[in-house]
Amino acid sequence: MGRYSLVTVLTDGVVGLSSEEFGRQLWHRCSTRKVQECEMCHWKFGVGSRMYRPITNGYNRMQRLCEDCVDRLIVRMVEG
């Protein structure tokens, strides 16, 4: 998996992630309007899929992370 690590879970659907390239950012869950590729697992997801997108940075605003990858980051944080 990719270059992101979980910093915090703020609410259901909003998480704080960190990456070397973009630093700390807030990401929120959204529904896709076109086919998107997850930055971590590189799977393609169709229109209407639930994914996460960054809210706080214009440089990577087109990046998406699938719910499964974000859920795995949350589990890793909880487990230690």
Beta strands, then each sheet from edge to edge (+ up, - down):
strand 1: 4-11
strand 2: 14-19
strand 3: 23-31
strand 4: 36-37
strand 5: 44-45
strand 6: 50-54
strand 7: 65-66
sheet 1: 1+ 2- 3+ 6- 7+
sheet 2: 4+ 5-
end
